[in-house]
Amino acid sequence: MSLFKKVTEFASSPQGKKVIDQAKKYATDPKNKEKIDQVKDKFFGGKGDKKN
């Protein structure tokens, strides 16, 4: 079974839906969003800095 198919099946399961919901809530929290942006900047070289 391919990795993509396994991921798709997990995302469709009740457990997968719960994990996705938790990730969405985490990502929308302003404090966590800033942490995510910092990590993203490390990987992508800081391009697209959103400082106002």
C-alpha positions in Angstrom: 0.0 0.0 0.0 1.4 3.4 -0.9 2.1 6.0 1.7 -0.3 8.4 0.1 -3.1 5.9 0.4 -2.3 5.2 4.0 -2.4 8.9 4.8 -5.7 9.4 2.9 -7.3 6.5 4.8 -6.1 7.8 8.2 -7.4 11.3 7.3 -10.8 9.8 6.6 -10.9 7.9 9.9 -12.5 9.3 13.0 -9.1 9.4 14.7 -7.6 11.2 11.7 -10.5 13.8 11.6 -9.8 14.4 15.3 -6.1 15.0 14.7 -6.8 17.3 11.8 -9.3 19.3 13.9 -6.7 19.7 16.7 -4.1 20.8 14.2 -6.4 23.4 12.7 -7.2 24.8 16.2 -3.5 24.9 17.0 -2.6 26.6 13.8 -5.2 29.4 14.2 -3.9 30.4 17.7 -1.9 33.6 17.2 0.9 32.5 19.5 1.2 29.2 17.7 0.9 30.9 14.3 4.0 33.0 15.1 5.9 29.8 16.1 4.9 28.1 12.9 6.0 31.2 10.9 9.4 31.2 12.6 10.0 27.5 11.7 8.7 28.1 8.2 11.1 31.0 7.8 14.1 28.8 8.9 13.2 26.3 6.2 12.5 28.8 3.4 15.2 31.3 4.2 13.0 34.0 5.8 11.4 35.0 2.5 7.9 36.6 2.8 8.5 38.2 6.2 5.2 39.6 7.4 6.4 42.3 9.7 4.3 45.4 9.4 
